[in-house]
Amino acid sequence: MRLLESIKKFRQLSLNFRGNGEIPHREIMMLKLIKHRSGEGGISISTLSEHFEISKPAVSQMINSLEDKNYVERITPKSDRRMVYVRLTELGEEALAVAFHGMQKKLEIYLEKMGEEDMATLIALLDKLHRIMKEDLREEKEQ
């Protein structure tokens, strides 16, 4: 099916997209989730694994990479030494802001090349497809 092929192509591109030339898209998305879903104590590896639907070892490997860059830090609460939480460092906050700025610049270039009308049509159609898919998933859960 052509739609699935197109989605696969975009997914492949997005995994390697580097808005600022340094951080891969998958790491940017991980940083974004850590930033927005962390409480004061951070976010658990399990929560990250569930959100991205990838294994805990895969999440740990990505966290190791982000930790090596000093973008995140691991925290082990004294109350439960078995748990490990992750939160952004100040450098991670800055890197995320720079990455999103770079991604925004690239998207502006794509918008200009594609044209406002075509881009508006594309966005409207993607939003419509999203609503349909979301409704279908909700109906499946209810059954």
Beta strands, then each sheet from edge to edge (+ up, - down):
strand 1: 43-44
strand 2: 72-75
strand 3: 85-88
sheet 1: 1+ 3- 2+
end
